[in-house]
Amino acid sequence: MEDKDLYHLIVNPYKVNREKKVLKKISTIDDTLISLFKKKYPKCDLEDNDYNIIINNLDKLILKQDIDKYINNYLDNIVEEVINKI
């Protein structure tokens, strides 16, 4: 009977360590993004401190793309209105 209890304790560490809380690493969106970049570009040696450089450049690209789309849509609307008035 003692061996049976002992095996159960060996197999189930939570039973032994009830007082100790298992700390889960809180994953942030930044952690997730750097992990995705590492998976996307496995041949590149990306480090965690490279993340800020990547994100800053990505922010600039996204902002530029958004501005370009807005300007193009605005110009398209103006051209369309002029054509409709003629």
N, C-alpha and C positions, 0 to 999 in steps of 0.2 A: 504494500500500500504506500509506503514511503517513496519507493522508486517511481511509482505512477505520478505522485504529486511533484516530485523533483523533475521528471521529464516535462510535465506540464509547465513548470516554471521556466525551464530552459527554453522551451519552444515559444512561450509567450512573455517577452520581456516587459510588456506593459503591466502585466500582473505583478512583477517584482518592483517596478519603478513607478508605482502609482503616485508618489509624492512629487516626482519630477515631471514637470510639464515638458512636452516635446515642443520645441520652438520651431515654428514653420517660418521659412524665409518669406517675407512679404514681397511679392513680385510686383514691381512697378511697370508702367508702360515703357520706361526707359530701359529697364532690364530686358523686357521682352523684345524691344526693337534691336538692341545690340545682339541679342541671341539670334534674331532673325537675319540680321546682316551677316553674322558669322556663318549661318547655315547657307545663306544665299551665295556668299563668296568664300567657299571653304579654302581656296588656294591662297587667299590674301591673309596676311597676318594682322588681323584687327584686334586691337586691345581696347579695354574699356575707356581709356583716356582719349582714344581717337573718336569716341562717340560724339563729343561736343563739336568737333570740327565737322564731322559728317552731318550732324543735325543742323548746324548753322548754315552750311552750304545747301542743304536740302530745303531749309526754310526760305532761303533766298530764291532758289529755283521755283518753289511752289508759289511764292508771292509774285515773281516775275510772270509765271505762266498764268496766274489768275488775272493779273493786270492786262496781259496780252489778250486774253479771252474777252475781258470786259471791253477793251478798246475795239476789238474786232466786231463784237456784237453791236456796239454803239454805232460804229461806222456802217455796218451792214444795214442797221435800222434807218440811218440817215439816208443812205443811198436808195433804199427801198421807198422811203417816203417821197424823195425827189422824183423817182421814177413814177410813182403813183399819181403825183400832182401833174405830171406832164401829160 
